[in-house]
Amino acid sequence: MALWGMVIDLDKCTACQACLIACKSENNVPFVGKQQADRGRIISWLEIISETEGEYPEVRTRFIPRPCLHCDNPPCVKVCPVYATYRNPEGIVAQIWERCIGCRFCMAACPYAAKYFNWHQYRIPESMEKGFNPDVYVRRWGVVEKCTFCSHRLLRARDRAAAEKREMRADEYVPACVEVCPSKAMYFGDLNDPDSVVSVLGRSPRAFHLLEDLGTEPKVTYLMEGERHALL
Amino acid sequence: MRISRRHFLKMFMGAVAGLSAGCTDFEKISTGWRSSEKWGNPLEEWIPSICQQCIGGCGLLVRVIEGRAVKVVGNPLHPVNRGGICPKGLAGIQSLYDPDRIQTPLKRAGERGEGKWQPISWEEATAIVVERLRGLKEKRLTNSLVIIAGQFQDLREPLLHRFTDAYGTPNYIRNRCFTPNEVSKAHFLMQGVTSPLGYDLMNAGLILSFGCSLLEAWISPVFQLRTFGHIRQERPGNRGRIYVVDPRFSVSASKADQWIPIRPGTDAALALGMAYVIIQEGIYDRKFVERNTFGFEDWTDGEGKSHVGFKTLILNEYKPFTVSSITGVPVEDIFSLARAFVNRRPAIALGEKGLSYRPNDIYTRMAIHSLNGLSGSLGSKGCLTVQSDVPLTAWPGTEQEESVRFGNSQPRIDGAGQGKYVLATDAMENLPGNILAGRPYPVEVLFLFHTDPLFSHPKRDTFIKAFEKIPFIVSFSPFLDETSHHADLILPDHTFLERWQGSPVRHSSGFSLFSLGRPAVEPVHSTRDSADFLIEVARRLGGGMAKAFPWKNSEDLLVQTTKGLYHSREGYVVSLPEEEAFRQFLEKAGYRIQETRSFEIFWDSLSAKGAWWSPAGSSAEVRKLIRTPSGKFEFYSNTLKNQMKRAADEVGGMERLLADLGLRARGDRLYLPHYDAVEAQQTAESIFTLNTYRLMSMSGVTAAQPWLQETLAPHVAESWENWVEINSERARNLGIRDGDRVWIESRKGKIRLKARILPTVAPSLVHIPFGQGHRAYGRWARGRGSNPNDVIMTLEDTLKGFGILSGTQVKITKA
């Protein structure tokens, strides 16, 4: 069975935010409006975290795109009182929206702040509903939501393969963010396959994980900026 | 075993997990689709289209399910973006389904700008326009039709131009910062080329950008982002370097190997200081400079008069210590930059279409381009290349009646190309003043096409007054933007996902490319493709007009025009990279596969895949790149000299011209790259120099797209409004804290914005991004933040007549 993982090469990433909008478009993520945005309630399954060090003119800014890291040891799953969020056998930390009771324990537990709460039933003008992706559910208010690695795409790919009576190839399943990345900084694939691009890149000396010491074992690996083979 | 609730849930969950992995649709949802039955096995289609959110020319695939466009992604076959796409492109779908789109043609019912409209039929609207144009024609006033067109990348550009040409008016005026079909002035003056050049960035060893926002909003954003990824990690052992010279710590600067903060407007001095080091150390490309350049050494002309060469000028005036004190760049950085530029060849210095530098703009761009001359960065791999033409079928010639020729021979209303605007192809700065004064003649009809000058131009107030003088204004905007509010008739265009598009893309990469987009969905409202409308109007006007527009509609236009591609026997419809590699291999061996047996099959293939291209011609010989009178790369620009002579004759003497232009240089320096001191900075506690910039998410048309409004920029977490970036220490001295509201006041006006205190901002500057502050343009855009154009003082750059958007002195006070 596959174990899905992602690699993000920060040396290629340009912080353009295409991944973010691709995610919103694919997953029917609502926009919340000015008032809610000012209260920090924007829902964005993938965020670009930026960090600036120094003072003018000696400054440095780092940008890190952060989807849900799909931890192999996910803290959010441990705290969910109703088993709404779980790690599925293929490593995707998924969530059953309708089961969520909105207690937000998982949001508090996630060290990466990758979970978002629907504070309201966000309504958009009827004409814009036409742009919804029919493959993906629209979450209602009071529910926590998060990145699913576009698992509906996995289902579709698997269905298609089944209809064609063949095995699904790993490259048939790509999340929306990886699909559109203009600088090709994001990679996706099967971590159980030692020859997959994510496994190979994961062994790069540039590879690191976010907050590794917490023991969450995230399946999103980052490659730090710099020369191809440079060591720390 | 007792089955607890927990166990039950676990078992149930396992089943659900297998079934749905995170996206369940157990019941009808309260928002979104009412009928879940409709979801059963939807047929999806992927339709190729072209992105019009900026002029980058990316190929799109639109996912269409039951007639609805539900997703836009990059076309993986398209040579510009290869499946990648930027946030603007993805959000295009929100403009298609925007609830505030204009749904039918509208006729003004109340006073101008009052906002009262009466819906009319397309038939009536067409009749009104035709009658007006016919009336002008009868009065021999065809030249009083003015078309202002904005920033787009399409065959509509030559179509509009043709319309003015066949009707008999010289007034096709473009209001834009990026002119994709126009050559960079520095390339024109120093290389004599008249069409845009390409940059082989993919193979460059070093890219030195002078204020070009390479990773944000330069010519073709996705192409540049792809290039960035490529040169960073996809060339093993040869990681490309990027150096960014910019007063602002942009995203490009933060991703670069080195950011060189510079005093605004002094880029020319830095480039020439680098030239000093390169010349002094003798590390320039001697072979190239000796063989292919003119004006490097001192020289004597035919009349025996001696002239100063580039070398002498540089060695005398641009010593690193002098340059350092002008630019604020440390001396050692000037040395290291210059050496890196030469040592990491192929190197490209980019100054084209960057930020507007200051009134010395043209000389700044020449100074930057002179670095390319010194390092011989022309005509080889990783350097400047020829942008080859697309072999489209030429449109039938226009026979012009006497009255049309008369109209066309009239001077342009904006004065571009004459006198002090000798190098300008469009002079929007001059337009409203001339309209107001009726100089050289009054304007009777104005067409507004994909442009919103009342929002995007600093001379908003003058434009409003000027529009009052025009009896009839037609807007083709799909949205009720600021300028459309002042129109008499609105003929809403389709959005780009609803119409046929064809675009000979100019994307700066060298290869020639033609993109084709099919309508992805049926028109949502009763709108009409403006190209179809123009063809219809031309047909009704009859005579030479009808002959110049022989097509049935825009689809027919594209079919006829792309026949040239099929018959050219070069290039091919895009396909998978593997297929293309094989084809190129065969071509190198001298074989060519004729792909399709008939044009019909070619057309089907083109409209299914979305683009045709000819990858050959990426690197060109030097002589193709140099078309100057001397046949050489001219440090001393004979072209500029000739142009200025012509202009001097028009205005009555060189001294008069130079006074008009405000140029201080005299003699040979006028035709050589040089640095002219910028205005003295005021120093006071609350005075700053305003620097404006563009975000990746905002291209002028995207403010009405909520996704983009919530993800404006990666470096500050702001949404739904713009902000002003202030240096930490100076803000502290003024008592301004992060997030406070402040007034930004210039001599022209004042605006209120949220202050963001950032350590990256230079103490003397404040930065404001463009794109917000709409007074109209629908519910998502209206009233979000303030428009920096309201405080920008109107200054023009020399010779080009383009408004300078940075450099205004502003006072900041806490609101």
Interface residues (C-beta under 8 A of the other chain):
Chain A: D9 D11 K12 T14 A15 C16 Q17 A18 L20 I21 A22 K24 S25 E26 N28 F31 V32 G33 K34 A37 I42 S44 I48 S50 T52 G54 E55 Y56 P57 V59 R60 T61 R62 F63 V82 Y83 Y86 N88 P89 E90 I92 A94 Q95 I96 W97 E98 Q121 Y122 R123 I124 P125 E126 S127 M128 E129 K130 G131 F132 N133 P134 D135 V136 Y137 V138 R140 T148 F149 S151 H152 L154 L155 A176 E179 V180 C181 P182 S183 K184 A185 E227 R228
Chain B: R6 L9 K10 M13 V16 A17 G18 S20 A21 G22 C23 T24 D25 F26 E27 I29 S30 T31 G32 W33 W39 P42 I65 R68 A69 V70 K71 V72 V73 G74 N81 G83 G84 I85 C86 P87 G89 L90 A91 I93 Q94 L96 Y97 D98 P99 L215 E216 P221 V222 L225 R226 F228 G229 H230 R232 Q233 E234 P236 G237 R239 F249 V251 S254 K255 W259 P261 V524 M696 S697 P706 W707 L708 Q709 E710 T711 P714 H715 S719 W720 E721 N727 S728 L758 P759 T760 V761 A762 P763 R784
